[in-house]
Amino acid sequence: MSYWVYILASKPGGTLYVGMTNDLVRRTYEHREGLIAGFSKRYGIKRLVFFEQHETPAFAIQREKNIKHWPREWKIYLIRSINPDWRDLYDDIVQ
């Protein structure tokens, strides 16, 4: 089984949300459709801009916690390192 750490954005350079899941397609869909009450729904955070795979939940949880505590500038650097145009990556994962 795979575990995923992901970052969503409201728009390029917008509000960011960092999460972890074992089903990236389902979880991203839930965010996009506003099915999850809370921060991402309140701020319209729907664009998948970064994700990475981990083999164990422990590694994914720790990575998520680490990224959440990073300064915003570091998170933006991480996103731009794989997605310089802040393209919505959702279509890439639902193939």
Sequence and secondary structure as in RCSB ss.txt:
>XXXX:A:sequence
MSYWVYILASKPGGTLYVGMTNDLVRRTYEHREGLIAGFSKRYGIKRLVFFEQHETPAFAIQREKNIKHWPREWK
IYLIRSINPDWRDLYDDIVQ
>XXXX:A:secstr
  EEEEEEESSTTS EEEEEES HHHHHHHHHTT S SHHHHTT  EEEEEEEESSHHHHHHHHHHHHHS HHHH
HHHHHHH TT    HHHH  
